């Protein structure tokens, strides 16, 4: 009985070790290729406002949704988030503070802002600022830090939109 117990215990340890090592080697995460992204956009019939890739994940921002796409062992995995709202305000905003790449997103709805804006800026609650050039784009994904995960950012952040010469075209309330 003593040898049988040792055998069972050894078999369990060996199974756990093999299972864990296969899991670690078996998971190969990467971002989808440009072609795979284009195929998904066509298949879903979506109109992206912004597409960003970081850390093996591609984010596709649309008017009222966000797709998060990754590839694991050759298979595309897709997460979809949507929100309500008519997009009638000057801008629409949102935030994902956990997960693979905490970020804020900004969608400019106002035609005057789109035509005259030079840069869009997000100021996070700790004072960190991220900005991007507008160049006639409407959607922006603003990463707090592309290398940190699950940061649990606070939702109190603000958006500023600047025109040429740095003049303020839009400033969100604090």
C-alpha beads as a LAMMPS data file, in Angstrom:
LAMMPS data file: protein, C-alpha beads

174 atoms
173 bonds

1 atom types
1 bond types

-500.0 500.0 xlo xhi
-500.0 500.0 ylo yhi
-500.0 500.0 zlo zhi

Masses

1 110.0

Atoms # bond

1 1 1 0.000 0.000 0.000
2 1 1 2.877 2.370 0.822
3 1 1 4.360 1.966 -2.680
4 1 1 0.923 2.428 -4.287
5 1 1 0.415 5.705 -2.379
6 1 1 3.869 6.948 -3.486
7 1 1 3.032 5.982 -7.076
8 1 1 -0.305 7.834 -7.024
9 1 1 1.274 10.898 -5.412
10 1 1 4.124 10.882 -7.997
11 1 1 1.631 10.472 -10.853
12 1 1 -0.400 13.448 -9.603
13 1 1 2.699 15.662 -9.300
14 1 1 3.893 14.574 -12.753
15 1 1 0.460 15.299 -14.279
16 1 1 0.330 18.754 -12.724
17 1 1 3.878 19.543 -13.890
18 1 1 3.217 18.385 -17.461
19 1 1 -0.128 20.200 -17.558
20 1 1 1.353 23.466 -16.350
21 1 1 4.319 23.324 -18.707
22 1 1 2.097 22.520 -21.691
23 1 1 -0.209 25.406 -20.790
24 1 1 2.648 27.859 -20.629
25 1 1 4.137 26.711 -23.934
26 1 1 0.750 26.199 -25.561
27 1 1 -0.461 29.778 -25.143
28 1 1 0.958 32.050 -27.800
29 1 1 -0.746 35.450 -27.761
30 1 1 -0.206 37.984 -30.484
31 1 1 -2.020 40.798 -32.192
32 1 1 -3.934 39.916 -35.340
33 1 1 -2.322 40.839 -38.648
34 1 1 -3.446 43.872 -40.635
35 1 1 -5.165 41.527 -43.076
36 1 1 -7.065 39.784 -40.246
37 1 1 -8.146 43.159 -38.856
38 1 1 -9.385 44.276 -42.288
39 1 1 -11.285 40.986 -42.735
40 1 1 -12.975 41.417 -39.359
41 1 1 -13.942 45.013 -40.168
42 1 1 -15.446 43.919 -43.471
43 1 1 -17.220 40.890 -41.964
44 1 1 -18.748 42.955 -39.133
45 1 1 -19.448 45.880 -41.471
46 1 1 -18.081 48.380 -38.958
47 1 1 -16.632 51.834 -39.447
48 1 1 -13.570 52.250 -37.222
49 1 1 -12.790 55.666 -35.810
50 1 1 -9.472 54.494 -34.365
51 1 1 -7.395 51.315 -34.413
52 1 1 -4.540 50.806 -31.944
53 1 1 -2.391 47.769 -31.194
54 1 1 -0.393 47.258 -28.017
55 1 1 0.909 44.239 -26.139
56 1 1 -0.630 41.644 -28.460
57 1 1 -4.072 43.268 -28.381
58 1 1 -5.769 45.354 -31.074
59 1 1 -8.462 47.871 -30.107
60 1 1 -10.995 49.060 -32.674
61 1 1 -13.035 52.085 -31.601
62 1 1 -16.344 52.698 -33.376
63 1 1 -19.106 55.278 -32.859
64 1 1 -20.764 53.393 -29.977
65 1 1 -18.585 50.325 -29.461
66 1 1 -15.111 49.028 -28.813
67 1 1 -13.742 45.739 -30.144
68 1 1 -10.759 44.132 -28.429
69 1 1 -9.063 41.496 -30.567
70 1 1 -6.178 39.130 -29.895
71 1 1 -4.853 35.969 -31.430
72 1 1 -4.049 32.845 -29.410
73 1 1 -2.584 29.756 -31.046
74 1 1 -3.757 30.973 -34.440
75 1 1 -7.365 31.640 -33.332
76 1 1 -8.831 35.155 -33.225
77 1 1 -10.532 36.054 -29.948
78 1 1 -12.846 39.059 -29.931
79 1 1 -14.454 41.001 -27.088
80 1 1 -17.123 43.575 -27.775
81 1 1 -18.315 46.438 -25.594
82 1 1 -21.031 48.875 -26.555
83 1 1 -22.726 51.826 -24.950
84 1 1 -25.841 53.827 -25.446
85 1 1 -25.881 57.440 -26.370
86 1 1 -26.768 59.431 -29.378
87 1 1 -23.379 61.034 -29.945
88 1 1 -25.058 64.428 -30.048
89 1 1 -22.741 66.103 -27.541
90 1 1 -19.563 67.771 -28.737
91 1 1 -17.568 64.726 -27.621
92 1 1 -18.163 61.211 -26.299
93 1 1 -15.740 59.669 -23.820
94 1 1 -15.134 56.455 -21.963
95 1 1 -12.485 54.550 -20.067
96 1 1 -11.234 51.034 -19.501
97 1 1 -9.155 51.074 -16.338
98 1 1 -8.361 47.369 -16.061
99 1 1 -7.216 44.639 -18.398
100 1 1 -4.406 44.494 -20.894
101 1 1 -4.010 48.201 -21.607
102 1 1 -5.840 50.794 -19.488
103 1 1 -7.000 53.629 -21.693
104 1 1 -9.449 56.437 -22.233
105 1 1 -11.163 57.007 -25.513
106 1 1 -12.447 60.218 -27.019
107 1 1 -14.808 60.587 -29.957
108 1 1 -15.265 64.068 -31.405
109 1 1 -18.852 64.485 -32.634
110 1 1 -18.841 68.204 -33.433
111 1 1 -17.926 69.022 -37.061
112 1 1 -16.453 72.407 -36.107
113 1 1 -14.121 70.717 -33.611
114 1 1 -13.080 68.056 -36.124
115 1 1 -12.265 70.697 -38.750
116 1 1 -10.429 73.097 -36.431
117 1 1 -8.779 70.858 -33.843
118 1 1 -5.032 70.381 -33.850
119 1 1 -4.634 68.141 -30.784
120 1 1 -6.787 66.239 -28.326
121 1 1 -5.466 65.830 -24.799
122 1 1 -6.513 63.615 -21.894
123 1 1 -5.402 64.640 -18.407
124 1 1 -5.669 61.718 -15.969
125 1 1 -6.481 62.276 -12.305
126 1 1 -2.803 62.047 -11.280
127 1 1 -1.834 64.782 -13.765
128 1 1 -0.385 62.485 -16.446
129 1 1 -1.189 63.911 -19.868
130 1 1 -1.538 62.038 -23.149
131 1 1 -2.176 63.888 -26.399
132 1 1 -2.584 63.070 -30.083
133 1 1 -2.796 65.042 -33.292
134 1 1 -6.312 65.221 -34.703
135 1 1 -5.635 65.442 -38.481
136 1 1 -9.359 65.222 -39.397
137 1 1 -9.850 62.087 -37.266
138 1 1 -12.792 61.666 -34.901
139 1 1 -11.735 58.815 -32.612
140 1 1 -8.780 58.471 -30.268
141 1 1 -7.606 55.742 -27.925
142 1 1 -5.380 57.272 -25.267
143 1 1 -3.244 54.783 -23.319
144 1 1 -2.198 55.777 -19.827
145 1 1 0.773 53.436 -20.034
146 1 1 1.049 50.742 -22.705
147 1 1 3.220 48.559 -20.456
148 1 1 1.109 48.396 -17.292
149 1 1 -1.976 46.247 -16.774
150 1 1 -4.939 46.372 -14.400
151 1 1 -4.119 49.815 -13.071
152 1 1 -7.621 50.630 -11.805
153 1 1 -7.474 54.211 -13.005
154 1 1 -9.933 56.630 -11.491
155 1 1 -12.676 57.940 -13.741
156 1 1 -12.088 61.596 -12.915
157 1 1 -10.109 62.767 -15.920
158 1 1 -10.595 65.586 -18.365
159 1 1 -10.383 66.223 -22.080
160 1 1 -8.993 69.320 -23.755
161 1 1 -9.052 69.997 -27.473
162 1 1 -6.722 72.628 -28.885
163 1 1 -6.677 74.434 -32.216
164 1 1 -3.745 75.968 -34.000
165 1 1 -1.473 78.087 -31.823
166 1 1 -2.712 76.177 -28.755
167 1 1 -6.012 78.015 -28.411
168 1 1 -8.579 76.044 -26.405
169 1 1 -11.527 74.863 -28.531
170 1 1 -13.010 72.522 -25.941
171 1 1 -12.403 71.905 -22.259
172 1 1 -14.343 69.322 -20.249
173 1 1 -15.664 70.255 -16.833
174 1 1 -13.712 68.934 -13.867

Bonds

1 1 1 2
2 1 2 3
3 1 3 4
4 1 4 5
5 1 5 6
6 1 6 7
7 1 7 8
8 1 8 9
9 1 9 10
10 1 10 11
11 1 11 12
12 1 12 13
13 1 13 14
14 1 14 15
15 1 15 16
16 1 16 17
17 1 17 18
18 1 18 19
19 1 19 20
20 1 20 21
21 1 21 22
22 1 22 23
23 1 23 24
24 1 24 25
25 1 25 26
26 1 26 27
27 1 27 28
28 1 28 29
29 1 29 30
30 1 30 31
31 1 31 32
32 1 32 33
33 1 33 34
34 1 34 35
35 1 35 36
36 1 36 37
37 1 37 38
38 1 38 39
39 1 39 40
40 1 40 41
41 1 41 42
42 1 42 43
43 1 43 44
44 1 44 45
45 1 45 46
46 1 46 47
47 1 47 48
48 1 48 49
49 1 49 50
50 1 50 51
51 1 51 52
52 1 52 53
53 1 53 54
54 1 54 55
55 1 55 56
56 1 56 57
57 1 57 58
58 1 58 59
59 1 59 60
60 1 60 61
61 1 61 62
62 1 62 63
63 1 63 64
64 1 64 65
65 1 65 66
66 1 66 67
67 1 67 68
68 1 68 69
69 1 69 70
70 1 70 71
71 1 71 72
72 1 72 73
73 1 73 74
74 1 74 75
75 1 75 76
76 1 76 77
77 1 77 78
78 1 78 79
79 1 79 80
80 1 80 81
81 1 81 82
82 1 82 83
83 1 83 84
84 1 84 85
85 1 85 86
86 1 86 87
87 1 87 88
88 1 88 89
89 1 89 90
90 1 90 91
91 1 91 92
92 1 92 93
93 1 93 94
94 1 94 95
95 1 95 96
96 1 96 97
97 1 97 98
98 1 98 99
99 1 99 100
100 1 100 101
101 1 101 102
102 1 102 103
103 1 103 104
104 1 104 105
105 1 105 106
106 1 106 107
107 1 107 108
108 1 108 109
109 1 109 110
110 1 110 111
111 1 111 112
112 1 112 113
113 1 113 114
114 1 114 115
115 1 115 116
116 1 116 117
117 1 117 118
118 1 118 119
119 1 119 120
120 1 120 121
121 1 121 122
122 1 122 123
123 1 123 124
124 1 124 125
125 1 125 126
126 1 126 127
127 1 127 128
128 1 128 129
129 1 129 130
130 1 130 131
131 1 131 132
132 1 132 133
133 1 133 134
134 1 134 135
135 1 135 136
136 1 136 137
137 1 137 138
138 1 138 139
139 1 139 140
140 1 140 141
141 1 141 142
142 1 142 143
143 1 143 144
144 1 144 145
145 1 145 146
146 1 146 147
147 1 147 148
148 1 148 149
149 1 149 150
150 1 150 151
151 1 151 152
152 1 152 153
153 1 153 154
154 1 154 155
155 1 155 156
156 1 156 157
157 1 157 158
158 1 158 159
159 1 159 160
160 1 160 161
161 1 161 162
162 1 162 163
163 1 163 164
164 1 164 165
165 1 165 166
166 1 166 167
167 1 167 168
168 1 168 169
169 1 169 170
170 1 170 171
171 1 171 172
172 1 172 173
173 1 173 174
